[in-house]
Amino acid sequence: MAISKAWISLLLALAVVLSAPAARAEEAAAAEEGGDAAAAEAVLTLDADGFDEAVAKHPFMVVEFYAPWCGHCKKLAPEYEKAAQELSKHDPPIVLAKVDANDEKNKPLATKYEIQGFPTLKIFRNQGKNIQEYKGPREAEGIVEYLKKQVGPASKEIKSPEDATNLIDDKKIYIVGIFSELSGTEYTNFMEVAEKLRSDYDFGHTLHANHLPRGDAAVERPLVRLFKPFDELVVDSKDFDVTALEKFIDASSTPKVVTFDKNPDNHPYLLKFFQSSAAKAMLFLNFSTGPFESFKSVYYVAAEEFKDKEIKFLIGDVEASQGAFQYFGLREDQVPLIIIQDGDSKKFLKAHVEPDQIVSWLKEYFDGKLSPFRKSEPIPEVNDEPVKVVVADNVHDFVFKSGKNVLVEFYAPWCGHCKKLAPVLDEAAMTLKSDEDVVIAKMDATANDVPSEFDVQGYPTLYFVTPSRKMVPYESGRTADEIVDFIKKNKETAGQAKEKAELLRAARGGHREWLEAVLLGAAPAPNHPPTAAALLLDVATTPQGDSALHVVAASGDSEAFLSCARTIYRSAMALLDRANARGDTPLHCAARAGNAAMEDEERGGARFRVADVLEKQNGRRETALHDAVRLSDERLVGHLMAVHPRLARLPGGDGMSPLYQAISLGHDRIAELLHQQGGDELSYSGPAGQTALHAAVLRGAEMTEKIMQWNAGLSGEADASGSTALHFAASADGPKIDIENSSLLRWLFLPCPFQCRRTPIELLLETDPSLACQPDGDGDYPIHVAASAGNLRLVALLLDKCPECAGLRDARGRTFLHVAVDRRRQEVVGFASDVDGRGFPAAAILNARDDDGNTALHLAVVAGVLRVFWCLFRNRKVCLDLANNDGLTPADLARTNALSDGNIRRDHFLQRHVPKLDESAESKKMTESAQVLGVGSVLVATVAFAVAFSPRGGYVAAGAPALAGRYAFDAFMYAVALAFPCSMLATLSLMYAGTAAVEMNVRHRYFKNSVWWMRLSMRSLLVAFALGVYLVLAPVSRATAAGVCALAAGTMLFRNRELVLMVSCAHVVRRRMGIRVVLRIGAPIGIDLLISNIVYLIIFGAPFCTPLCVLILFWRVAPTEVLRYVLRKRI
């Protein structure tokens, strides 16, 4: 459960505090109105009969679930009515409705929408498809203002600084998405989160970061920026995954330390703090006296230190925290105190804490060294009243270990219903006073911690616990006679508890003789007919609610178990219909266990009402047939269908028919069996409005063809989102799609092993070609879906069968090519740009503009994926100078990721979009980078120094290297000689670059030089390694030596990946502009590559002409000023 039930009473206390201003306003309004007659109600009154129809009729509606006896509901009623009257004038009108959730007729609605208290207001959007909690004010003016915001767009566009000033309140949280374009996955995800969380937060979006407070144009987009009135004031995130975005907002929208005082601005953070499922640390002290500031500073340090732990922090004023003190059972004489409540509701307390003890105590908590604190009243010394008093310290012993039947009430002293029930419980206790096996008890749930075994969500809550620890919630009448009858019916004696255990054990083991002996030995209970065996079978259940027949059904289907089943249902036929806690009947258990014979036996036991038994649905609203299909048991499915074919048309709770379930699980033989025996009863329905064909197209062509033969009319049916089976097929053409799209197979020119087979898309298009032109609810056509999924073969197939698909536009005006570029689907983009013989207007598609005026090339530039850009750029029909709605061409976008600002002067363009250098950030990055690179440069220097004095081949007697004079050796030594000084120069440059005292421009220059020196040293050392190995291996194995050199050369090519990119770019340019342009740009590129790799020329050329190589090296590395000085001196 996301929120611990134990927090209910504390949240109620907070609600009282938060609603105080509203209550005063209500009283004033009531005084003003006096006894005036009420106007005609503007609030729509609903009940269970017309509720769904009303919700479906209105795109936006607020519903109040109330109870006539509820005081808070009575206070809300006039304000709700005023708001309804005002909102009825809104364009379009905003509908407010109410439902009496206390009416028996409407209680299923309250259960469906999880109504746990009154009044509860829910917002129903999009005809009930999106349901949210109302979290606004409770007075008329606040309701009107809040709902007007809720009915508008979830996120408002910020188009100017004035918009930002009007929307962003420095006292509230405001979340802004900053985008380059109002489209794409990031924008869609942001809007989805905004719609989901709009009742909690205000959202905005913009294309201009400099419109925002403390904003600038240099923001790297897309970005989410959260403004808040506490801590660091602004936080950013670039993770646009929906779940990650929700977590970011949740984590950032709560102060590092929440303050619990009387300031109403803190109340929203308090509610969020106490609703959180994380552990909570709470420091309570007196804000007006004592060393408050010293506690506060230390506490904030602790919160920062443990920020990565799953814990939240609160500091509370004793005067404002009386409700919390009552809830936790704390006393003011313990202040200052710190208490932690973890996710399991365990509490840990440190009273009279000192500031210097806080951090160490928190560490002990995280190390598991603290003992839990339990809130409990003292155990009563005298407990002789009819209804016994239990407290947290003795509830387990009293209720679970006493060996008695205990009816325990959890109450609150202030609860009116509890006060009414108290004399009734006293009367029932007096009636049962002579029964030593029964005890009635009560516990104050506000003064004691409720054990985790009990689910207490309101007061009073009653549970009946038997000696065998069977727990039954008491939900019957509230008279003494009804309570007594319930206890007599459900109570156990010590002997009965033993009999129940033996009965279930015999059933689980299939021991018929033992089972019969237990049933025959069951003693008749008083006040019941003498069918003791039936009574024992009725009350003998497991904690999960399984009867003996459930246990037998799930345990086996041999003759021993079958005979046990006969014995049980002969004594208690009603057990065939009995559902356990999960809603499963014995037939469900037998089907789930695959016990076909047991299922047949139980069905035979109910031969006069087979349909009723077989159609019983469990908690998931599934029949036994669903379990049999899930198990893929053909024999069991055949049995069930033969007896009752109508089972094939009963869907599960999510609308999934047995046929859909069989297909989605890949049980083809089960699907055929259902079709053969289901006949006209067969249902093809699936969840969310899908059909069996939607599932079949994901399994492959064979099952798709069968379904279309069985029911040809399914091809055109769409699910709740408007998606047809063709949309599903376009998203993934079965499990073989990865093989069919294999780049490796295409590169090797190998045919795909499945390409000779027809696909589901071909089958669907043959049946109904118009499906290719049918959009889903979001405006996407099948070709858009295929392009988004990157299914090249499916795109080609759709274009081949329906060439007009190429021009179809989605809801944002995008063609399939826009979608492919946006999703970085290189192969689809390459296919679409290779226009020869495709059969569709290539130029029109390649240059098509979406609703924002962007062509596919615009999107490719923004995406920044070079290979996708190449696919479009190489095609001469792709226009390079088309501007989007903001007046930007692809070339403009290449200079910045901004999709706005239009045509402006280049100096203004650079000033607005090129970020200024942040010297502090750059200094930090440079220092950290210098430390990392410095380690590498020192290692290279160390290795080079060692190798220089340990030459390959050793030394001769005169001390000279043995291999001296050989070309390979000389080149080896030159490589080492270059590696050592270059690495040392790199080290010295990094020392300067990492020193903060040096000017930033000097540090930049030294850092740039250090990278160049490191590159020279690494290349030299790599060449030295190759030559050294060659010298050793060449005399004995010239082939191995050559292989090592080739590997080293390959490594050097990997290091020069820019060379590959340059060649690829040149090829693309040649495709578009011809060979002459390539030659014009190729010469400068070649010269630059030659200069950057001059180290190889020096190493391998020095043995032939040392002076020339030294001059070349000096020319390459000497500063320009030095060269000019030397030339002047020579002249």
Secondary structure, DSSP 4 states (H G I P E B T S, - for coil): --S-GGGHHHHHHHHHHHTHHHHHHHHHHHHHHTTPPPPPP-SEEE-TTTHHHHHHH-SEEEEEEE-TT-HHHHHHHHHHHHHHHHHTTSSSPPEEEEEETTSGGGHHHHHHTT--SSSEEEEEETTTTEEEE--S-SSHHHHHHHHHHHHS-SEEE--SHHHHHHH--TTS-EEEEE-SSS-SHHHHHHHHHHHHHTTT-EEEEES-GGGSTT--TT--SSEEEEE-SSTTSEEEE----HHHHHHHHHHHTS-SEEEESS-GGGHHHHHHHHH-SSEEEEEEE-SSSSSHHHHHHHHHHHHHHTTTSSEEEEEEEGGG-HHHHHHHT--GGG-SEEEEE-TTS-EEEE-S--GGGHHHHHHHHHTT-PPPB---PPPPS---SSSEE--TTTHHHHHHSSSSEEEEEEE-TT-HHHHHHHHHHHHHHHHTTT-TTEEEEEEETTTSPPPTTS---SSSEEEEE-TT--EEE--S-SSHHHHHHHHHHH---HHHHHHHHHHHHHHHHT-HHHHHHHHHTPPPPTTS-S-HHHHHHHH-B-TT--BHHHHHHHH--SHHHHHHHHHHHHH-GGGGT---TTS--HHHHHHHHT-HHHHHHHHHHTGGGHHHHHT---TTS--HHHHHHHHT-HHHHHHHHHH-GGGGG---TTS--HHHHHHHTT-HHHHHHHHHHHGGG---B-GGG-BHHHHHTTT-HHHHHHHHHH-GGGGG---TTS--HHHHHHH--STTHHHHT-HHHHHTTPPPTTTTSPPHHHHHHHH-GGGGG---TTS--HHHHHHHHT-HHHHHHHHHH-GGGGG---TTS--HHHHHHHTT-HHHHHHHH--TT-SS-HHHHHT---TTS--HHHHHHHHT-HHHHHHHHT-TTS-S----TTS--HHHHHH-S---S-S--HHHHHHHHSPPP-HHHHHHHHHHHHHHHHHHHHHHHHHHHHHHTS-TT-B-TTSSBTTTT-HHHHHHHHHHHHHHHHHHHHHHHHHHHT-TTS-HHHHHHHHHHHHHHHHHHHHHHHHHHHHHHHHHHTTT-HHHHHHHHHHHHHHHHHHTHHHHHHHHHHHHHHHHH-HHHHHHHHHHHHHHHHHHTHHHHHHHHTTT-HHHHHHHHHHHHS-HHHHHHHHHHH-
